[in-house]
Amino acid sequence: MVGALEGEPWAQHHIRARWDIQQSDGGVYLLARRDGEIVGQTILLRRSKYDEVRADADPAEINALHAEVPGQGVGTAIIRAAEAIAAGEWNRSAIGLAVEPDNHRAWALYERLGYEPWAGPRVLDHWTEQAADGTVVRTHNDPCEYLLKTF
């Protein structure tokens, strides 16, 4: 997949970072394929990346879910696969994710799948866009609501 994104260095670094998480056993990089093409992805983390969530609920966490074409069931399929791993293989009692308050389409999907607002405060999703060589291109600090689903 990295090779397929040669013209997008930020994506190459992003994918390599997810692969590194998987290689260190910190999570599983999930890819959705349709007709041989990758149509969606996420990283399922063994533990939340947010300290305040880990201190309270300590769920497995879906991070940066992306479907190439929304509304075709790709996001739902990826979430269901993540839930199966978290509840089954990892024997976790909850799974969570952060969502930006104005991402109404994502909110509707998560609520339909049984995710509910966490009782804690908003989380700050801090992440960086990087060039293929690791140079920081842009830093993000996005306030997000945290949603949980218990098994």
N, C-alpha and C positions, 0 to 999 in steps of 0.2 A: 504494500500500500504506500509506503514511503516513496518508492520510485514513481508511482503514478502521480505524485504531487510535486514533481520536480520544479515547476514554476511557482510554487507556493512554499517558500522556506519556513514560514511560521507554522504551517501544517506539518511539515516534516519534523520540526522540533517537538511539536505537540504530540505527535504519534510516538516518537522515540521516548518521550517522557512517560507516556502510558505503558509502553512496552517495558521500560525500566521498572515501573511499579509492579507489573506482573512478574517480572524476573526476580524481584526481591520478595515475592510472596505477599505484597501489600494489597493485592487486589487482582482482578481478572479484567482484561481488556475484551469487551464483547463487541463483535462486529455482526451486522445483519447483512445477508446477501440475498439478492434476487436476480435470477437469470445470470449468475456468475459475476454480478456487479455488487460492490459494497454500497448499501443504501442507508446504512445507519451505524452508529457506534456509541459507546459509553465506556466509562471505566467504573467497575464496581469495586469500591474500596472496602476492605475488611472492617475499618473503623472510620468514623466521621473525621473529616479534616478540620472541623470546628471544635476548639477546646471546650466551649460551653455546652455543646451537644454531647460530646463524649463524657463530660462530667455528670450529665443528667441521664440521658437515655442510652448512650453507647450503641447506636445502631450500625449495621452495615450501611454503606452509602452509595447511591447512584450519583455520579458526577459527570456533568457536561454531556447529557444525552443529546444526540443529534440525529435527526432523520432527514435524509436528502430531500424527500418530497413529503411534506406533512399530510395527514389525513388519509393515509393508505395502510394504517395498521403497523407500520414499522416501529414506531415508538412503543406501542403497546406490546409488541412481541419482544422487544429488548427488555422492557420493564419486567415482563413475566419471566423471562430467562434469568434476570438478575434476582428476582424474588425466589425462584426455585433454588438457585445456588445459595443465597443467604440463609433461607430457612432449612434447606436440605443438607447440602454438603457442609456448610459452615455452622449449622445448628444455632443460628441467631434468632432472637425473638422479635426483632424489629429491623426495618429498613427505612432509610430516610433520604431526603434530597432537598436542595435549596432551589428556590424559584424566585425570579424577580417579580415584584408585585404587579407590574404592568404586563406580564406575559400571560395574557388571558387564555390563550389556546393551550398552553402547558398546564395552567391551573385546572382547566376543565378536564384534561386528560387525567391528571393525577387524582383529582377528586372522584372521577368516574371509576378509577381503579382502587379506591378505598384509602387514599392518603388524606390525613387530617392535619391541621395546623398543630405544631409543637407548642407546648405551653410556655416555652422560654421566649427570650427576646429575638428580634431579627438578628441574623448573622451577617457578617461582612465577608463577602466572597472576594478574597484578594488573590489575584493571579496576574501573570505577566505573559504578554505576547513576546516571543523571541524569534530572532532570525535563526537560520540553520546552524550558525556558528555559536549560538547561545547569547548573542547580544540582545539586550532588552530593547524592544521596539516601543512598547507601551505597557503601562501598569494600570490594572483595573482594581477598583474598590467598589463593588456593587452590593448595596444593601439588599438582602433577600429574606423572604419568609422561609422557614424550615418546616417541611411536612414529614410526617411519620406514618408508617403503616406497621401495625403489630400483627404477628402471626399467631 
